[in-house]
Amino acid sequence: MAIETLTDTAPKITPATHTTRRGIATASFCLAIWSLLTFWWYPFGLGVGSIAVFLGMLSLAMGWRAGKDGENLAIGGVLIGSITIGSAFAVYRVVQFFFEGITPTLP
């Protein structure tokens, strides 16, 4: 009976095994899409878009990618989330102007 030597049996860390990191990049994209669908709902759409931009920036800074072939979904999350934030502020100002008669001021 031969004695087998144990070699390094720890699982190799590959991009496919980083499910939490890939999940954060994917969550950024999914939340950005959801916020784009609800941008007119002022506090909710703005909040979800802000979370999407934050998670996307975190994923970009840490180099986390998502998707089967390593697509960078965080870029889409940041871009779509930024569009949502701008749209939410624009809709809020237009509604404020038309219904309340307040002249929108620029900060």
C-alpha positions as CSV (number, residue, x, y, z in Angstrom):
1,M,0.0,0.0,0.0
2,A,1.5,3.3,-1.0
3,I,1.1,6.3,1.2
4,E,-0.3,9.2,-0.8
5,T,1.1,12.6,0.0
6,L,-1.3,15.4,0.5
7,T,-0.8,18.2,-1.8
8,D,-2.4,21.6,-1.7
9,T,-6.0,20.7,-1.7
10,A,-7.4,24.1,-1.0
11,P,-9.7,25.3,-3.7
12,K,-8.2,27.7,-6.1
13,I,-9.7,31.1,-6.1
14,T,-10.9,31.9,-9.6
15,P,-13.2,34.7,-10.7
16,A,-16.0,32.1,-11.0
17,T,-15.8,31.4,-7.2
18,H,-16.1,35.0,-6.1
19,T,-19.9,34.9,-6.1
20,T,-20.3,37.6,-3.5
21,R,-18.1,40.1,-5.4
22,R,-19.9,39.2,-8.6
23,G,-23.2,39.7,-6.8
24,I,-22.3,43.2,-5.8
25,A,-21.5,44.2,-9.4
26,T,-24.6,42.5,-10.6
27,A,-26.7,44.2,-7.9
28,S,-25.4,47.6,-9.1
29,F,-26.7,46.9,-12.6
30,C,-30.0,45.4,-11.4
31,L,-30.7,48.3,-9.0
32,A,-29.9,50.8,-11.7
33,I,-32.4,49.2,-14.1
34,W,-35.0,49.2,-11.3
35,S,-34.4,52.8,-10.4
36,L,-34.7,53.7,-14.1
37,L,-38.1,52.1,-14.1
38,T,-39.2,54.1,-11.0
39,F,-37.3,57.4,-11.5
40,W,-40.6,59.3,-11.3
41,W,-41.2,58.1,-7.8
42,Y,-39.1,60.8,-6.3
43,P,-37.6,59.6,-3.1
44,F,-37.6,55.9,-3.9
45,G,-36.1,56.1,-7.4
46,L,-33.5,58.5,-6.3
47,G,-32.5,56.4,-3.4
48,V,-32.2,53.2,-5.4
49,G,-30.3,55.0,-8.1
50,S,-27.9,56.3,-5.5
51,I,-27.3,52.8,-4.0
52,A,-26.7,51.5,-7.5
53,V,-24.1,54.2,-8.2
54,F,-22.4,53.5,-4.9
55,L,-22.2,49.8,-5.4
56,G,-21.0,50.3,-9.0
57,M,-18.3,52.6,-7.9
58,L,-17.2,50.2,-5.2
59,S,-17.1,47.3,-7.7
60,L,-15.1,49.4,-10.2
61,A,-12.7,50.5,-7.6
62,M,-12.1,47.0,-6.3
63,G,-12.0,45.5,-9.9
64,W,-14.9,43.1,-9.3
65,R,-16.6,41.9,-12.5
66,A,-19.7,39.9,-13.1
67,G,-21.2,37.8,-15.8
68,K,-20.2,34.5,-17.3
69,D,-17.3,35.9,-19.3
70,G,-16.2,38.6,-16.9
71,E,-18.3,41.5,-18.2
72,N,-18.1,44.6,-16.2
73,L,-21.7,45.2,-15.3
74,A,-20.7,47.8,-12.7
75,I,-20.1,50.3,-15.5
76,G,-23.6,49.9,-16.7
77,G,-24.9,50.3,-13.1
78,V,-23.0,53.5,-12.7
79,L,-24.1,55.0,-16.0
80,I,-27.7,54.0,-15.7
81,G,-27.8,55.0,-12.0
82,S,-26.4,58.5,-12.9
83,I,-29.0,59.0,-15.6
84,T,-31.7,58.0,-13.1
85,I,-30.4,60.5,-10.5
86,G,-30.4,63.3,-13.1
87,S,-33.9,62.3,-14.3
88,A,-35.3,62.2,-10.8
89,F,-34.0,65.6,-10.0
90,A,-35.3,67.0,-13.3
91,V,-38.8,65.5,-12.8
92,Y,-38.9,66.8,-9.3
93,R,-38.0,70.3,-10.3
94,V,-40.5,70.3,-13.2
95,V,-43.3,69.1,-11.0
96,Q,-42.3,71.6,-8.4
97,F,-42.4,74.4,-10.9
98,F,-45.7,73.5,-12.5
99,F,-47.7,72.5,-9.5
100,E,-46.3,74.7,-6.7
101,G,-45.3,77.7,-8.8
102,I,-41.8,77.9,-7.3
103,T,-39.0,78.9,-9.6
104,P,-36.4,76.2,-9.6
105,T,-33.1,77.5,-8.3
106,L,-29.7,76.0,-9.1
107,P,-27.6,75.1,-6.1
